[in-house]
Amino acid sequence: MPGRLWGFLIAAATALVILGVSILPFTTPAYVRLEQDRTGVGSLTGYSEADLDHVTGRILGDLFLWRGDFSGADADGTPVLNEREQSHMRDVRGVFAGFELLVLVSILALVVAFRRWRAQAATAAAWRAVGSGARGLAIALVVAGAFAVLAFDAAFEVFHRLFFSSGSYTFDPRTDRLVQLFPERFWSETAIAVGVVAILVAVGTVWQASRRAGAARPAPALSTSKART
């Protein structure tokens, strides 16, 4: 049976995998463009639809596929992002890469855990740890979401202070393309959407883990007594 440490690791791995899976759909060009249209990015930047697709696609390619260093130019040959913006996006890419690595390690940890503990009692305990991780993530997201809804600016600031050096993430929406392409409303709506999806996935995981744990629980041994003669 997995010990407490392994139970904690399984729970933490579960939370990371759920969060990673929930974020993935919101990193696609289709979603980003949809949310840019909702938040009026075309009017903020002055880009045509074709130029906006080109510029955003280049940034996403550099961010998630490491195609470049965010120095791509727009239609007239002018770099889209200035030096400070490029530097910040390289920092963002590093944070994403670290998170992606954690998710991959978490997936491997879960695979190893369930392959290692094949006995019924151990499998039931592993599924209970999965349920605990999903439940803990759901609770944390509800609390964080409530804080973000009530004070998004403060939540945004806290997040950036945790992962980026002071002053490296402040930009002027009147002149800086980065915050015109991805304005505050873009991030607030995306954060809410990610949170909702992650909570739904977590709740589904808790339900499934409970069923699996119950199915894997060993049947109680039948007691027999000999009749006196």
GROMACS elastic network, one bead per residue, 0.5 to 0.9 nm:
[ bonds ]
;  ai    aj funct       b0    kb
    1   117     6  0.70709   500
    1   119     6  0.79730   500
    1   121     6  0.64455   500
    1   123     6  0.78164   500
    1   124     6  0.89312   500
    1   125     6  0.69847   500
    1   126     6  0.83506   500
    2     5     6  0.78428   500
    2     6     6  0.56260   500
    2     7     6  0.63075   500
    2   113     6  0.85173   500
    2   117     6  0.75540   500
    2   122     6  0.61369   500
    2   123     6  0.86800   500
    2   125     6  0.70023   500
    2   126     6  0.70749   500
    3     6     6  0.53438   500
    3     7     6  0.61147   500
    3     8     6  0.86872   500
    4     8     6  0.61319   500
    4     9     6  0.85879   500
    5     8     6  0.51286   500
    5     9     6  0.62168   500
    5    10     6  0.86259   500
    6    10     6  0.60583   500
    6    11     6  0.84997   500
    6   113     6  0.83201   500
    6   126     6  0.85336   500
    6   129     6  0.87301   500
    7    10     6  0.51573   500
    7    11     6  0.61892   500
    7    12     6  0.86528   500
    7   125     6  0.76834   500
    7   126     6  0.66316   500
    7   128     6  0.83771   500
    7   129     6  0.53022   500
    7   130     6  0.82310   500
    8    11     6  0.50636   500
    8    12     6  0.61268   500
    8    13     6  0.84956   500
    8   129     6  0.70011   500
    8   132     6  0.88240   500
    8   133     6  0.80485   500
    9    12     6  0.51009   500
    9    13     6  0.59708   500
    9    14     6  0.84472   500
    9   106     6  0.86098   500
    9   109     6  0.81365   500
    9   110     6  0.89102   500
    9   129     6  0.85081   500
   10    13     6  0.50617   500
   10    14     6  0.60512   500
   10    15     6  0.86815   500
   10   106     6  0.80653   500
   10   109     6  0.72762   500
   10   110     6  0.63652   500
   10   113     6  0.76440   500
   10   126     6  0.71276   500
   10   127     6  0.88285   500
   10   129     6  0.59446   500
   10   130     6  0.61306   500
   10   133     6  0.73575   500
   11    14     6  0.51325   500
   11    15     6  0.63779   500
   11    16     6  0.88166   500
   11   126     6  0.87060   500
   11   128     6  0.86379   500
   11   129     6  0.50597   500
   11   130     6  0.50867   500
   11   131     6  0.73626   500
   11   132     6  0.59141   500
   11   134     6  0.71727   500
   11   136     6  0.84033   500
   12    15     6  0.51992   500
   12    16     6  0.63293   500
   12    17     6  0.87126   500
   12   106     6  0.79722   500
   12   129     6  0.88630   500
   12   130     6  0.84118   500
   12   132     6  0.89438   500
   12   133     6  0.57535   500
   12   134     6  0.86409   500
   12   137     6  0.88520   500
   13    16     6  0.51651   500
   13    17     6  0.61459   500
   13    18     6  0.86058   500
   13   102     6  0.84092   500
   13   103     6  0.74496   500
   13   105     6  0.80493   500
   13   107     6  0.70000   500
   13   109     6  0.70751   500
   13   110     6  0.69213   500
   13   130     6  0.82892   500
   13   133     6  0.76115   500
   14    17     6  0.52044   500
   14    18     6  0.61589   500
   14    19     6  0.85651   500
   14   106     6  0.71214   500
   14   107     6  0.80345   500
   14   110     6  0.75895   500
   14   129     6  0.84622   500
   14   130     6  0.57779   500
   14   131     6  0.83026   500
   14   132     6  0.87556   500
   14   133     6  0.55827   500
   14   134     6  0.63486   500
   14   137     6  0.88405   500
   15    18     6  0.52584   500
   15    19     6  0.61732   500
   15    20     6  0.85863   500
   15   106     6  0.89454   500
   15   130     6  0.82394   500
   15   132     6  0.89979   500
   15   133     6  0.52756   500
   15   134     6  0.55061   500
   15   135     6  0.85519   500
   15   136     6  0.76925   500
   15   137     6  0.56547   500
   15   138     6  0.87511   500
   15   202     6  0.79954   500
   16    19     6  0.51128   500
   16    20     6  0.60259   500
   16    21     6  0.85427   500
   16    99     6  0.86175   500
   16   102     6  0.73845   500
   16   103     6  0.57270   500
   16   106     6  0.68226   500
   16   107     6  0.87817   500
   16   133     6  0.88492   500
   16   137     6  0.86197   500
   17    20     6  0.50247   500
   17    21     6  0.60286   500
   17    22     6  0.84268   500
   17   102     6  0.86277   500
   17   103     6  0.54145   500
   17   104     6  0.79887   500
   17   106     6  0.64789   500
   17   107     6  0.66128   500
   18    21     6  0.52131   500
   18    22     6  0.60680   500
   18    23     6  0.86618   500
   18   103     6  0.88730   500
   18   134     6  0.75573   500
   18   137     6  0.85068   500
   18   198     6  0.64387   500
   18   199     6  0.89184   500
   18   201     6  0.67787   500
   18   202     6  0.66838   500
   18   205     6  0.86728   500
   19    22     6  0.50894   500
   19    23     6  0.62065   500
   19    24     6  0.87343   500
   19   103     6  0.85347   500
   19   137     6  0.83325   500
   19   194     6  0.83715   500
   19   195     6  0.86268   500
   19   197     6  0.89798   500
   19   198     6  0.59252   500
   19   201     6  0.88135   500
   19   202     6  0.87459   500
   20    23     6  0.52508   500
   20    24     6  0.62841   500
   20    99     6  0.80506   500
   20   100     6  0.74083   500
   20   103     6  0.63181   500
   20   198     6  0.88037   500
   21    24     6  0.53699   500
   21    25     6  0.77961   500
   21   103     6  0.88613   500
   21   198     6  0.80507   500
   21   201     6  0.88912   500
   22    25     6  0.67990   500
   22    26     6  0.80066   500
   22   194     6  0.61162   500
   22   195     6  0.80436   500
   22   196     6  0.89455   500
   22   197     6  0.59052   500
   22   198     6  0.51726   500
   22   199     6  0.89340   500
   22   201     6  0.75689   500
   23    26     6  0.55920   500
   23    27     6  0.69300   500
   23   194     6  0.58800   500
   23   195     6  0.87566   500
   23   197     6  0.84109   500
   23   198     6  0.79339   500
   24    27     6  0.55076   500
   24    28     6  0.73853   500
   25    28     6  0.58360   500
   25    31     6  0.73328   500
   25   194     6  0.88396   500
   26    29     6  0.83172   500
   26    30     6  0.85251   500
   26    31     6  0.57328   500
   26    32     6  0.68859   500
   26   190     6  0.73835   500
   26   193     6  0.85473   500
   26   194     6  0.74280   500
   27    30     6  0.85095   500
   27    31     6  0.70227   500
   27    32     6  0.68379   500
   27    60     6  0.79701   500
   27    64     6  0.84401   500
   28    31     6  0.55295   500
   28    32     6  0.63037   500
   28    33     6  0.86758   500
   28    60     6  0.82482   500
   29    32     6  0.50499   500
   29    33     6  0.59467   500
   29    34     6  0.84314   500
   29    53     6  0.83778   500
   29    56     6  0.77528   500
   29    57     6  0.66815   500
   29    60     6  0.74299   500
   30    33     6  0.53856   500
   30    34     6  0.62096   500
   30    35     6  0.87558   500
   31    34     6  0.50335   500
   31    35     6  0.61714   500
   31    36     6  0.84757   500
   32    35     6  0.52602   500
   32    36     6  0.60577   500
   32    37     6  0.86664   500
   32    56     6  0.82636   500
   32   182     6  0.89506   500
   32   186     6  0.87301   500
   33    37     6  0.62013   500
   33    38     6  0.86337   500
   33    52     6  0.83711   500
   33    53     6  0.73872   500
   33    56     6  0.79985   500
   34    37     6  0.52400   500
   34    38     6  0.63715   500
   34    39     6  0.88350   500
   35    39     6  0.61739   500
   35    40     6  0.86154   500
   35    41     6  0.87394   500
   35   186     6  0.63263   500
   35   189     6  0.83066   500
   35   190     6  0.80118   500
   36    39     6  0.51479   500
   36    40     6  0.61364   500
   36    41     6  0.51805   500
   36    42     6  0.75568   500
   36   181     6  0.72879   500
   36   182     6  0.72448   500
   36   183     6  0.85264   500
   36   186     6  0.68437   500
   37    40     6  0.52503   500
   37    41     6  0.61385   500
   37    42     6  0.69962   500
   38    41     6  0.78978   500
   38   186     6  0.82190   500
   39    42     6  0.86255   500
   39   182     6  0.87239   500
   39   183     6  0.75510   500
   39   185     6  0.65375   500
   39   186     6  0.62385   500
   40    43     6  0.56329   500
   40    44     6  0.64603   500
   40    45     6  0.89154   500
   41    45     6  0.60572   500
   41    46     6  0.81012   500
   41    47     6  0.83406   500
   41    52     6  0.85725   500
   41   180     6  0.63384   500
   41   181     6  0.57417   500
   41   182     6  0.74969   500
   41   183     6  0.76838   500
   42    45     6  0.54263   500
   42    46     6  0.55303   500
   42    47     6  0.54917   500
   42    48     6  0.67159   500
   42    49     6  0.72570   500
   42    52     6  0.72107   500
   42   180     6  0.88580   500
   42   181     6  0.82262   500
   43    46     6  0.51465   500
   43    47     6  0.73751   500
   44    47     6  0.82383   500
   44   173     6  0.87799   500
   44   174     6  0.86448   500
   44   177     6  0.89033   500
   44   180     6  0.57676   500
   44   181     6  0.76837   500
   45    48     6  0.88202   500
   45    52     6  0.85400   500
   45   177     6  0.70399   500
   45   180     6  0.60035   500
   45   181     6  0.68872   500
   46    52     6  0.89736   500
   47    50     6  0.78599   500
   47    51     6  0.56087   500
   47    52     6  0.55936   500
   48    51     6  0.51460   500
   48    52     6  0.59987   500
   48    53     6  0.85365   500
   49    52     6  0.50807   500
   49    53     6  0.61506   500
   49    54     6  0.86097   500
   50    53     6  0.51766   500
   50    54     6  0.62141   500
   50    55     6  0.86846   500
   51    54     6  0.50005   500
   51    55     6  0.60209   500
   51    56     6  0.83821   500
   51    74     6  0.71529   500
   51    75     6  0.67357   500
   52    55     6  0.52301   500
   52    56     6  0.58883   500
   52    57     6  0.81636   500
   52    74     6  0.89596   500
   52   181     6  0.85091   500
   53    56     6  0.53709   500
   53    57     6  0.58039   500
   53    58     6  0.84947   500
   54    57     6  0.52149   500
   54    58     6  0.62463   500
   54    59     6  0.88094   500
   54    74     6  0.79337   500
   54    75     6  0.87347   500
   55    58     6  0.52553   500
   55    59     6  0.64104   500
   55    60     6  0.87792   500
   55    72     6  0.77674   500
   55    73     6  0.77145   500
   55    74     6  0.63688   500
   55    75     6  0.87173   500
   55    80     6  0.74837   500
   56    59     6  0.51323   500
   56    60     6  0.61386   500
   56    61     6  0.84513   500
   56   181     6  0.77539   500
   57    60     6  0.51766   500
   57    61     6  0.59756   500
   57    62     6  0.85502   500
   58    61     6  0.50628   500
   58    62     6  0.61723   500
   58    63     6  0.85342   500
   58    67     6  0.81902   500
   58    68     6  0.83503   500
   58    70     6  0.76472   500
   58    72     6  0.69281   500
   59    62     6  0.51549   500
   59    63     6  0.60613   500
   59    64     6  0.86794   500
   59    68     6  0.85909   500
   59    69     6  0.88678   500
   59    70     6  0.61029   500
   59    71     6  0.88822   500
   59    72     6  0.78771   500
   59    89     6  0.87604   500
   60    64     6  0.59752   500
   60    65     6  0.76246   500
   60    66     6  0.89166   500
   61    64     6  0.55698   500
   61    65     6  0.50426   500
   61    66     6  0.64034   500
   61    67     6  0.57109   500
   61    68     6  0.76679   500
   62    65     6  0.56385   500
   62    69     6  0.62352   500
   62    70     6  0.60503   500
   62    89     6  0.89573   500
   62    90     6  0.88188   500
   62    93     6  0.82751   500
   63    66     6  0.58321   500
   63    67     6  0.78090   500
   63    68     6  0.82589   500
   63    69     6  0.84311   500
   63    70     6  0.79628   500
   63    89     6  0.73348   500
   63    90     6  0.76191   500
   63    92     6  0.77675   500
   63    93     6  0.53374   500
   63    94     6  0.89059   500
   63    96     6  0.82991   500
   64    67     6  0.81976   500
   64    93     6  0.71124   500
   64    96     6  0.79330   500
   64    97     6  0.81291   500
   65    68     6  0.84650   500
   66    69     6  0.74978   500
   66    93     6  0.83493   500
   67    70     6  0.87138   500
   68    71     6  0.72998   500
   68    72     6  0.79438   500
   69    72     6  0.78957   500
   69    86     6  0.71737   500
   69    87     6  0.87028   500
   69    89     6  0.84840   500
   69    90     6  0.70623   500
   70    73     6  0.89168   500
   70    79     6  0.88386   500
   70    80     6  0.83392   500
   70    81     6  0.71264   500
   70    85     6  0.85178   500
   70    86     6  0.54610   500
   70    87     6  0.84229   500
   70    89     6  0.71916   500
   70    90     6  0.76678   500
   71    79     6  0.60552   500
   71    80     6  0.71674   500
   71    81     6  0.66515   500
   71    82     6  0.80193   500
   71    83     6  0.83327   500
   71    86     6  0.67148   500
   72    77     6  0.85718   500
   72    78     6  0.83274   500
   72    79     6  0.56709   500
   72    80     6  0.63373   500
   72    81     6  0.77653   500
   73    76     6  0.75375   500
   73    77     6  0.50659   500
   73    78     6  0.50059   500
   73    80     6  0.51967   500
   73    81     6  0.80817   500
   74    77     6  0.53943   500
   74    78     6  0.56075   500
   74    79     6  0.61832   500
   74    80     6  0.57199   500
   75    78     6  0.74503   500
   76    79     6  0.89065   500
   77    80     6  0.87036   500
   78    81     6  0.88435   500
   79    82     6  0.68121   500
   80   177     6  0.65781   500
   80   178     6  0.82018   500
   81    84     6  0.78714   500
   81    85     6  0.54626   500
   81    86     6  0.58638   500
   81   176     6  0.74757   500
   81   177     6  0.61169   500
   81   178     6  0.65354   500
   82    85     6  0.52841   500
   82    86     6  0.61244   500
   82    87     6  0.86199   500
   82   176     6  0.77640   500
   82   177     6  0.82065   500
   82   178     6  0.88415   500
   83    86     6  0.50852   500
   83    87     6  0.61012   500
   83    88     6  0.86093   500
   84    87     6  0.50995   500
   84    88     6  0.61899   500
   84    89     6  0.86634   500
   84   168     6  0.72815   500
   84   169     6  0.85360   500
   84   171     6  0.88374   500
   85    88     6  0.50983   500
   85    89     6  0.61957   500
   85    90     6  0.86702   500
   85   168     6  0.84685   500
   85   169     6  0.81013   500
   85   171     6  0.81070   500
   85   176     6  0.79436   500
   85   177     6  0.82959   500
   85   178     6  0.65489   500
   86    89     6  0.51404   500
   86    90     6  0.62921   500
   86    91     6  0.87380   500
   86   178     6  0.89705   500
   87    90     6  0.51686   500
   87    91     6  0.64370   500
   87    92     6  0.87641   500
   87   168     6  0.82101   500
   88    92     6  0.62076   500
   88    93     6  0.86320   500
   88   164     6  0.83313   500
   88   168     6  0.63402   500
   88   169     6  0.64315   500
   89    93     6  0.60786   500
   89    94     6  0.85609   500
   90    94     6  0.63211   500
   90    95     6  0.88062   500
   91    94     6  0.50799   500
   91    95     6  0.64227   500
   91    96     6  0.87618   500
   91   163     6  0.86273   500
   91   164     6  0.72659   500
   92    95     6  0.51101   500
   92    96     6  0.62352   500
   92    97     6  0.85606   500
   92   163     6  0.85879   500
   92   164     6  0.82881   500
   93    96     6  0.50648   500
   93    97     6  0.60209   500
   93    98     6  0.85639   500
   94    97     6  0.50363   500
   94    98     6  0.61911   500
   94    99     6  0.86401   500
   95    98     6  0.51644   500
   95    99     6  0.62597   500
   95   100     6  0.86267   500
   95   163     6  0.73072   500
   95   164     6  0.89845   500
   96    99     6  0.50535   500
   96   100     6  0.60359   500
   96   101     6  0.85278   500
   97   100     6  0.50489   500
   97   101     6  0.61339   500
   97   102     6  0.86456   500
   98   101     6  0.51213   500
   98   102     6  0.63142   500
   98   103     6  0.87636   500
   99   102     6  0.50529   500
   99   103     6  0.62682   500
   99   104     6  0.87046   500
  100   103     6  0.50706   500
  100   104     6  0.62324   500
  100   105     6  0.86405   500
  101   104     6  0.51196   500
  101   105     6  0.61578   500
  101   106     6  0.84762   500
  102   105     6  0.51235   500
  102   106     6  0.60273   500
  102   107     6  0.86481   500
  103   107     6  0.62125   500
  103   108     6  0.86983   500
  104   107     6  0.51268   500
  104   108     6  0.63596   500
  104   109     6  0.86329   500
  105   108     6  0.51052   500
  105   109     6  0.61008   500
  105   110     6  0.87077   500
  106   110     6  0.62437   500
  106   111     6  0.86397   500
  107   110     6  0.52362   500
  107   111     6  0.62859   500
  107   112     6  0.86883   500
  108   111     6  0.50787   500
  108   112     6  0.61282   500
  108   113     6  0.85083   500
  109   112     6  0.51522   500
  109   113     6  0.60328   500
  109   114     6  0.87042   500
  110   113     6  0.50303   500
  110   114     6  0.62526   500
  110   115     6  0.85227   500
  111   114     6  0.54828   500
  111   115     6  0.61588   500
  111   116     6  0.85139   500
  112   115     6  0.51399   500
  112   116     6  0.58862   500
  112   117     6  0.85455   500
  113   116     6  0.52072   500
  113   117     6  0.61892   500
  113   123     6  0.87701   500
  113   126     6  0.75048   500
  114   117     6  0.54317   500
  114   118     6  0.67326   500
  114   122     6  0.87728   500
  114   123     6  0.67573   500
  114   126     6  0.72426   500
  114   127     6  0.88703   500
  115   118     6  0.62867   500
  116   119     6  0.88086   500
  117   120     6  0.80617   500
  117   121     6  0.85638   500
  117   122     6  0.53790   500
  117   123     6  0.57800   500
  117   126     6  0.80258   500
  118   121     6  0.84541   500
  118   122     6  0.67107   500
  118   123     6  0.60133   500
  119   122     6  0.53470   500
  119   123     6  0.60773   500
  119   124     6  0.86113   500
  119   216     6  0.86208   500
  120   123     6  0.51459   500
  120   124     6  0.61347   500
  120   125     6  0.86539   500
  120   213     6  0.89969   500
  120   215     6  0.88300   500
  120   216     6  0.51211   500
  120   217     6  0.58823   500
  120   218     6  0.58497   500
  121   124     6  0.52227   500
  121   125     6  0.63348   500
  121   126     6  0.87499   500
  121   213     6  0.88945   500
  121   216     6  0.68373   500
  121   217     6  0.57215   500
  121   218     6  0.61099   500
  122   125     6  0.51108   500
  122   126     6  0.62028   500
  122   127     6  0.87185   500
  122   216     6  0.85660   500
  122   217     6  0.87021   500
  123   126     6  0.50243   500
  123   127     6  0.62455   500
  123   128     6  0.86144   500
  123   212     6  0.86406   500
  123   213     6  0.71389   500
  123   216     6  0.62742   500
  123   217     6  0.79219   500
  124   127     6  0.51867   500
  124   128     6  0.62400   500
  124   129     6  0.87247   500
  124   209     6  0.88625   500
  124   210     6  0.89190   500
  124   212     6  0.70847   500
  124   214     6  0.68984   500
  124   215     6  0.77658   500
  124   216     6  0.50617   500
  124   217     6  0.54723   500
  124   218     6  0.84845   500
  125   128     6  0.50054   500
  125   129     6  0.62813   500
  125   130     6  0.87088   500
  125   213     6  0.69574   500
  125   216     6  0.88462   500
  125   217     6  0.84843   500
  126   129     6  0.50545   500
  126   130     6  0.63208   500
  126   131     6  0.87372   500
  126   209     6  0.89862   500
  126   213     6  0.78308   500
  127   131     6  0.62375   500
  127   132     6  0.85999   500
  127   208     6  0.88451   500
  127   209     6  0.52177   500
  127   210     6  0.71167   500
  127   211     6  0.88372   500
  127   212     6  0.65035   500
  127   213     6  0.52046   500
  127   214     6  0.89719   500
  127   216     6  0.87207   500
  128   131     6  0.50080   500
  128   132     6  0.61815   500
  128   133     6  0.86766   500
  128   206     6  0.86609   500
  128   209     6  0.64374   500
  128   210     6  0.67231   500
  128   212     6  0.86172   500
  128   213     6  0.60862   500
  129   133     6  0.61953   500
  129   134     6  0.86408   500
  129   209     6  0.85366   500
  130   133     6  0.51859   500
  130   134     6  0.62799   500
  130   135     6  0.85674   500
  130   205     6  0.77937   500
  130   206     6  0.74693   500
  130   209     6  0.63953   500
  130   210     6  0.89897   500
  131   134     6  0.51759   500
  131   135     6  0.59938   500
  131   136     6  0.84735   500
  131   202     6  0.84189   500
  131   203     6  0.88796   500
  131   205     6  0.65484   500
  131   207     6  0.76614   500
  131   208     6  0.80892   500
  131   209     6  0.52790   500
  131   210     6  0.66588   500
  132   135     6  0.50544   500
  132   136     6  0.59927   500
  132   137     6  0.85167   500
  132   206     6  0.74498   500
  133   136     6  0.51560   500
  133   137     6  0.61733   500
  133   138     6  0.86630   500
  133   202     6  0.85316   500
  133   206     6  0.84817   500
  134   137     6  0.51365   500
  134   138     6  0.62224   500
  134   139     6  0.87285   500
  134   199     6  0.85576   500
  134   201     6  0.83387   500
  134   203     6  0.70111   500
  134   204     6  0.87448   500
  134   205     6  0.63222   500
  134   206     6  0.59263   500
  135   138     6  0.51630   500
  135   139     6  0.63019   500
  135   140     6  0.86377   500
  135   199     6  0.89226   500
  135   202     6  0.65266   500
  135   203     6  0.70025   500
  135   205     6  0.84182   500
  135   206     6  0.63104   500
  136   139     6  0.52065   500
  136   140     6  0.61175   500
  136   141     6  0.85718   500
  136   202     6  0.88324   500
  137   140     6  0.50640   500
  137   141     6  0.60463   500
  137   142     6  0.85778   500
  137   198     6  0.83589   500
  137   199     6  0.76231   500
  137   202     6  0.70239   500
  138   141     6  0.51692   500
  138   142     6  0.62159   500
  138   143     6  0.87311   500
  138   195     6  0.87881   500
  138   198     6  0.74139   500
  138   199     6  0.50426   500
  138   200     6  0.82459   500
  138   201     6  0.88472   500
  138   202     6  0.59244   500
  138   203     6  0.71249   500
  139   142     6  0.51853   500
  139   143     6  0.63314   500
  139   144     6  0.86042   500
  139   199     6  0.83655   500
  140   143     6  0.52196   500
  140   144     6  0.60256   500
  140   145     6  0.83091   500
  141   145     6  0.56285   500
  141   146     6  0.83162   500
  141   195     6  0.63420   500
  141   196     6  0.85806   500
  141   198     6  0.80722   500
  141   199     6  0.70014   500
  142   145     6  0.50278   500
  142   146     6  0.61168   500
  142   147     6  0.86488   500
  142   195     6  0.79831   500
  142   196     6  0.89106   500
  142   199     6  0.78486   500
  143   146     6  0.52643   500
  143   147     6  0.63851   500
  143   148     6  0.86919   500
  144   147     6  0.51109   500
  144   148     6  0.60704   500
  144   149     6  0.86092   500
  144   155     6  0.83958   500
  145   149     6  0.60450   500
  145   150     6  0.85119   500
  145   191     6  0.84591   500
  145   192     6  0.71320   500
  145   195     6  0.70626   500
  146   149     6  0.52441   500
  146   150     6  0.62379   500
  146   151     6  0.84765   500
  147   150     6  0.52534   500
  147   151     6  0.58575   500
  147   152     6  0.72619   500
  147   154     6  0.87341   500
  147   155     6  0.71053   500
  148   151     6  0.50624   500
  148   153     6  0.77569   500
  148   154     6  0.76552   500
  148   155     6  0.54826   500
  148   156     6  0.78928   500
  148   188     6  0.82980   500
  148   191     6  0.87919   500
  148   192     6  0.85978   500
  149   152     6  0.56387   500
  149   155     6  0.89027   500
  149   188     6  0.83934   500
  149   192     6  0.83201   500
  151   154     6  0.54531   500
  151   155     6  0.63051   500
  151   156     6  0.86592   500
  152   156     6  0.59157   500
  152   157     6  0.84466   500
  152   188     6  0.71425   500
  153   156     6  0.50727   500
  153   157     6  0.61416   500
  153   158     6  0.86453   500
  153   184     6  0.88671   500
  154   157     6  0.50677   500
  154   158     6  0.61572   500
  154   159     6  0.86196   500
  155   158     6  0.51215   500
  155   159     6  0.61668   500
  155   160     6  0.86797   500
  156   159     6  0.52250   500
  156   160     6  0.63142   500
  156   161     6  0.86774   500
  156   188     6  0.88271   500
  157   160     6  0.52457   500
  157   161     6  0.61249   500
  157   162     6  0.86697   500
  158   161     6  0.51637   500
  158   162     6  0.63070   500
  158   163     6  0.89976   500
  159   162     6  0.53004   500
  159   163     6  0.67081   500
  159   164     6  0.85216   500
  160   163     6  0.53318   500
  160   164     6  0.54353   500
  160   165     6  0.79637   500
  160   166     6  0.82830   500
  160   169     6  0.73214   500
  161   164     6  0.54910   500
  161   165     6  0.65541   500
  161   166     6  0.64687   500
  162   165     6  0.82352   500
  164   167     6  0.84783   500
  164   168     6  0.68703   500
  164   169     6  0.73011   500
  165   168     6  0.57832   500
  165   169     6  0.78485   500
  166   169     6  0.73093   500
  166   170     6  0.86551   500
  167   170     6  0.57655   500
  168   171     6  0.84932   500
  171   174     6  0.88631   500
  171   175     6  0.82880   500
  171   176     6  0.61800   500
  171   177     6  0.89111   500
  171   178     6  0.78364   500
  171   179     6  0.67762   500
  172   175     6  0.56812   500
  172   176     6  0.54229   500
  172   177     6  0.86796   500
  172   179     6  0.73315   500
  172   180     6  0.88954   500
  173   176     6  0.55449   500
  173   177     6  0.73836   500
  173   178     6  0.81013   500
  173   179     6  0.54774   500
  173   180     6  0.58330   500
  173   183     6  0.77709   500
  174   177     6  0.84507   500
  174   179     6  0.87452   500
  174   180     6  0.78489   500
  175   179     6  0.87651   500
  175   180     6  0.81446   500
  176   179     6  0.61176   500
  176   180     6  0.66086   500
  176   181     6  0.89704   500
  177   181     6  0.59200   500
  177   182     6  0.83561   500
  178   181     6  0.52803   500
  178   182     6  0.60838   500
  178   183     6  0.79176   500
  179   184     6  0.73626   500
  180   183     6  0.53610   500
  180   184     6  0.89042   500
  181   186     6  0.88922   500
  182   185     6  0.80808   500
  182   186     6  0.58230   500
  182   187     6  0.71122   500
  183   186     6  0.52695   500
  183   187     6  0.67784   500
  183   188     6  0.89578   500
  184   187     6  0.52486   500
  184   188     6  0.61965   500
  184   189     6  0.86500   500
  185   188     6  0.50363   500
  185   189     6  0.60055   500
  185   190     6  0.82652   500
  186   189     6  0.55390   500
  186   190     6  0.60611   500
  186   191     6  0.85554   500
  187   190     6  0.50134   500
  187   191     6  0.58919   500
  187   192     6  0.85221   500
  188   191     6  0.51842   500
  188   192     6  0.63187   500
  188   193     6  0.86944   500
  189   192     6  0.51984   500
  189   193     6  0.61912   500
  189   194     6  0.86562   500
  190   193     6  0.50268   500
  190   194     6  0.60750   500
  190   195     6  0.84676   500
  191   194     6  0.51717   500
  191   195     6  0.60857   500
  191   196     6  0.86323   500
  192   195     6  0.50702   500
  192   196     6  0.61727   500
  192   197     6  0.86677   500
  193   196     6  0.51912   500
  193   197     6  0.62372   500
  193   198     6  0.85383   500
  194   197     6  0.52297   500
  194   198     6  0.60100   500
  194   199     6  0.85348   500
  195   198     6  0.50970   500
  195   199     6  0.60630   500
  195   200     6  0.85933   500
  196   199     6  0.52028   500
  196   200     6  0.62461   500
  196   201     6  0.86422   500
  197   200     6  0.51665   500
  197   201     6  0.61480   500
  197   202     6  0.84947   500
  198   201     6  0.50733   500
  198   202     6  0.59549   500
  198   203     6  0.85410   500
  199   203     6  0.60756   500
  199   204     6  0.85270   500
  200   203     6  0.51619   500
  200   204     6  0.61915   500
  200   205     6  0.85296   500
  201   204     6  0.51021   500
  201   205     6  0.60716   500
  201   206     6  0.86670   500
  202   206     6  0.61753   500
  202   207     6  0.86802   500
  203   206     6  0.51000   500
  203   207     6  0.63526   500
  203   208     6  0.86737   500
  204   207     6  0.51765   500
  204   208     6  0.61649   500
  204   209     6  0.84809   500
  205   208     6  0.50512   500
  205   209     6  0.58246   500
  205   210     6  0.83731   500
  206   209     6  0.51343   500
  206   210     6  0.60802   500
  206   211     6  0.86849   500
  207   210     6  0.52361   500
  207   211     6  0.64286   500
  207   212     6  0.87809   500
  208   211     6  0.51659   500
  208   212     6  0.61842   500
  208   213     6  0.85377   500
  209   212     6  0.50467   500
  209   213     6  0.59275   500
  209   214     6  0.84466   500
  210   213     6  0.51556   500
  210   214     6  0.61498   500
  210   215     6  0.86148   500
  211   214     6  0.51823   500
  211   215     6  0.61907   500
  211   216     6  0.86477   500
  212   215     6  0.50518   500
  212   216     6  0.60847   500
  212   217     6  0.85640   500
  213   216     6  0.51360   500
  213   217     6  0.60934   500
  214   217     6  0.52651   500
  214   218     6  0.87327   500
  215   218     6  0.82068   500
  216   219     6  0.88550   500
  217   220     6  0.89358   500
  218   221     6  0.86023   500
  219   222     6  0.88367   500
  226   229     6  0.89480   500
